[in-house]
Amino acid sequence: MTMSLPEDRLPHPESAIKVAYQGNPGSYSEIAALGSADLAAVHGYATFHEVLEAVGNGHADLAVLPVENSLMGSILQSIDLLAETDLHVIREVVVRVSHAMMALPGVALGDIKRVYSQQPALDQCTEFMKEHHLTPVAAYDTAGSAKDLAERGARDEGVIASKRAAELYGLEVLQSGIEDEPFNFTRFLVLSHREALPSSGPHKTSVVFAVRHTPGSLLDTLNQLRGLNMSSIVSRPRKDRAWSYLIHVDFEGNADDPEVAAALGSVLRKASFAKIIGSYPMSTAPIEP
């Protein structure tokens, strides 16, 4: 089951929920932001830090951060920010990543010599580029590359981005679905000043903790989550202490459930530092761009 974005996402300004994301219109992050709320008025920022700052200073109601890609793994810059922010994760959004090759109108695929995109997108389309003898050029953003090409007007260049980016910047899609692996999804977290409202259905809980530098401390703390289905464990170095690490864990379950609450309580007691980032509804259907 998949979920598509409505064609018309222009809500009444008074009822719109302001959502911050990183990147340009047409990026997969913008697609996630549009799908993060029923009435979303979205705005792109240059960095992940600015996205969170927009909520902190009241310029946005929600922030959307990519945290994991099914092929490339964890997005570490976002993971690090989750430990630092005071915001709460209130929802998970998953976007199907389907790359398209695009160029200026009238340009044929055989005319293109160089193709621009963000490095992960280029890495996910290597077979297509080899087949068509294209030279990859890394850029800062998928949709930003489409915007730049439209402004540059180069007729020997192409871009790999979402079909939405082609529509927004007046480019022509030459071929869609060019990624090497069709099972390509990016997981986003939606953050707010407020915790997630009570709701039914499957939930995930995200927690970050550090342990004392003693034998068995890490294993002992992780053992407090035994019986729960852990979906992700990421170790990140602490910025304030050399050779010390923060452990980020996602697992299925609602923090209000007695079993989960007991496990979290045990982690809080065992760890030298612990923080519950959020307990929130799981994504039930990916968004199709």
C-alpha positions in Angstrom: 0.0 0.0 0.0 1.3 3.5 -0.9 0.1 7.0 -0.4 0.3 9.7 -3.0 0.5 13.4 -2.5 -2.6 15.4 -3.5 -2.1 17.6 -6.6 -3.3 20.7 -4.7 -1.3 21.3 -1.5 -2.1 25.0 -1.1 -4.0 25.2 2.2 -5.7 28.3 3.6 -2.9 30.3 5.4 -4.8 30.4 8.7 -5.2 26.7 8.9 -1.8 25.7 7.5 0.7 24.0 9.6 4.2 25.5 8.9 6.7 22.7 8.2 10.5 23.2 7.9 12.6 20.9 5.8 16.2 20.9 4.4 16.6 21.5 0.7 14.8 23.0 -2.3 11.2 22.6 -3.5 11.1 19.3 -5.4 13.5 17.5 -3.0 12.5 14.3 -1.3 12.6 16.2 2.0 10.0 18.6 0.6 7.8 15.6 -0.4 8.1 14.3 3.2 7.2 17.7 4.6 4.1 17.9 2.4 3.0 14.5 3.7 3.8 15.3 7.4 0.5 17.1 8.0 -3.0 17.3 6.5 -2.5 21.0 5.7 1.2 21.7 5.4 2.7 25.0 4.3 6.3 24.0 3.7 9.6 26.0 3.7 13.1 24.8 2.8 16.2 25.7 4.7 19.9 25.3 3.9 20.9 23.0 6.7 19.4 20.5 9.2 20.4 22.8 12.0 18.4 25.7 10.5 15.4 23.3 10.1 15.3 22.7 13.9 16.1 26.3 14.6 13.0 27.4 12.6 10.8 25.5 15.1 12.8 26.8 18.0 12.3 30.4 17.1 8.6 30.0 16.1 9.0 30.3 12.3 7.7 26.8 11.9 5.4 24.4 13.7 7.1 21.2 12.7 10.5 20.1 11.5 11.2 17.2 9.2 14.6 15.4 9.2 15.7 12.4 7.2 17.3 9.8 9.5 17.7 6.6 7.4 17.8 5.4 3.8 17.0 1.7 3.1 20.1 1.4 0.9 22.6 4.0 2.3 21.9 3.5 6.0 21.7 6.1 8.7 22.0 9.9 8.0 24.4 10.7 10.7 24.1 14.4 10.8 20.4 14.2 11.6 21.1 11.4 14.1 23.5 13.7 16.0 21.0 16.6 16.1 18.4 14.4 17.6 20.5 14.1 20.8 20.9 17.8 21.0 17.4 19.2 20.3 14.7 19.8 22.9 12.0 18.9 20.2 10.0 15.7 20.4 9.5 13.2 17.6 5.7 13.0 16.9 5.5 11.1 13.7 7.4 8.9 11.2 7.1 9.5 7.4 8.6 7.2 4.8 9.1 8.4 1.2 9.7 6.1 -1.8 12.8 7.4 -3.6 12.3 7.1 -7.3 14.9 8.9 -9.3 14.3 10.4 -12.8 16.7 11.6 -15.5 15.8 15.1 -16.7 17.1 17.8 -18.9 16.0 21.0 -20.7 13.0 20.6 -23.0 14.0 19.2 -26.4 17.3 17.7 -25.2 17.7 14.0 -26.0 19.4 11.6 -23.7 22.2 11.1 -26.2 23.0 14.8 -26.1 23.9 14.7 -22.4 27.5 14.4 -21.3 27.4 15.2 -17.6 24.7 14.5 -15.0 24.4 16.5 -11.7 22.9 15.4 -8.4 23.5 14.9 -4.7 26.2 12.1 -4.3 23.8 9.5 -2.7 21.5 9.9 -5.7 24.4 9.4 -8.1 25.5 6.4 -6.2 22.0 4.9 -6.5 21.9 5.2 -10.3 25.4 4.0 -11.3 24.2 1.3 -13.8 22.0 3.9 -15.7 25.0 6.3 -16.0 27.3 3.5 -17.1 24.8 2.4 -19.8 24.5 5.9 -21.2 28.2 6.9 -20.7 27.4 9.8 -18.4 29.9 11.6 -16.2 28.5 12.1 -12.7 29.1 15.5 -11.0 28.3 15.7 -7.3 26.1 18.7 -6.2 24.6 19.8 -2.9 21.0 18.8 -3.6 18.9 16.8 -6.0 16.2 19.5 -6.5 18.8 22.2 -6.3 20.6 20.6 -9.3 17.4 20.8 -11.3 16.9 24.4 -10.4 20.5 25.2 -11.3 20.2 23.5 -14.7 17.0 25.4 -15.5 18.8 28.7 -14.7 22.1 27.7 -16.5 20.4 26.5 -19.7 23.1 23.9 -20.5 21.9 21.5 -23.2 24.7 18.9 -22.7 23.8 18.4 -19.0 21.2 16.4 -17.1 20.0 16.0 -13.6 18.9 13.1 -11.4 16.1 14.2 -9.1 12.4 13.5 -8.4 9.8 13.9 -11.1 8.3 16.7 -9.0 11.5 18.7 -9.4 11.2 18.4 -13.2 7.7 19.8 -13.0 8.6 22.7 -10.7 11.6 23.8 -12.8 10.3 23.2 -16.3 12.6 20.3 -17.1 11.6 17.3 -19.2 11.8 13.8 -17.7 13.7 11.5 -20.1 13.4 8.4 -18.1 12.0 7.6 -14.7 12.7 4.9 -12.2 16.5 4.8 -13.0 17.7 3.8 -9.6 19.7 0.5 -9.5 17.6 -1.0 -6.7 13.8 -0.5 -6.6 13.6 -1.0 -2.9 14.7 2.5 -2.0 13.0 4.4 0.8 14.0 7.2 3.1 12.6 7.5 6.6 11.9 10.9 8.0 11.1 12.0 11.6 8.6 14.9 12.3 9.5 17.0 15.3 7.5 19.4 17.4 7.7 21.3 20.7 4.9 19.1 21.9 5.0 15.3 22.4 2.9 13.1 20.2 -0.8 13.0 21.0 -2.2 9.7 22.2 -3.2 7.5 19.3 -3.9 3.8 18.5 -2.0 1.7 16.0 1.6 0.6 15.9 4.2 2.9 17.4 7.9 3.3 17.6 10.0 4.7 20.4 13.4 6.4 20.0 15.9 6.8 22.8 19.5 7.9 23.1 21.8 7.0 26.0 25.4 6.8 27.2 26.9 4.3 29.6 29.7 4.3 32.1 33.1 3.2 30.8 33.1 -0.1 32.7 33.1 -3.7 31.4 29.6 -4.9 30.4 27.8 -1.6 30.9 26.6 -1.3 27.3 25.4 -4.9 27.1 23.7 -4.5 30.5 21.8 -1.4 29.4 20.8 -2.9 26.0 19.5 -6.0 27.9 16.9 -3.8 29.5 15.2 -3.7 26.1 15.1 -7.4 25.7 11.8 -8.7 24.5 11.2 -5.5 22.4 11.8 -5.5 18.7 14.7 -3.1 18.1 14.7 -1.8 14.5 17.9 0.4 14.7 21.0 0.8 16.8 23.5 3.5 15.9 26.6 4.5 17.9 27.8 8.1 17.6 30.9 9.7 19.3 30.1 12.3 21.9 31.2 15.8 21.2 32.1 16.7 24.8 34.1 13.6 25.7 36.8 11.7 23.7 36.2 7.9 23.2 32.8 8.1 24.7 29.7 7.3 22.6 25.9 7.9 22.4 23.8 4.9 21.5 20.6 5.7 19.5 18.0 2.9 19.6 14.6 2.7 17.8 12.2 -0.1 18.8 8.6 -1.0 18.2 6.2 -0.1 20.9 4.4 2.8 22.7 6.1 4.4 25.7 2.6 4.2 27.4 2.6 0.4 27.2 3.5 -1.1 30.6 6.2 -3.4 29.1 7.8 -0.5 27.2 7.6 1.9 30.2 9.3 -0.6 32.4 12.1 -1.2 29.9 12.6 2.6 29.5 12.7 3.0 33.3 15.4 0.4 33.5 17.5 2.1 30.8 17.2 5.4 32.6 18.5 3.8 35.8 21.4 1.9 34.1 22.7 4.7 31.8 24.9 7.6 32.7 22.8 9.7 30.4 19.5 8.9 28.7 16.9 10.8 26.8 13.6 9.7 25.2 13.5 11.4 21.8 9.9 10.4 21.1 7.2 7.7 21.1 5.2 8.2 17.9 3.0 6.5 15.3 4.9 4.3 12.8 4.5 5.0 9.1 1.9 2.6 7.6 2.3 3.5 3.9 5.2 5.2 2.0 4.5 8.4 0.1 5.0 8.0 -3.7 6.6 11.1 -5.1 
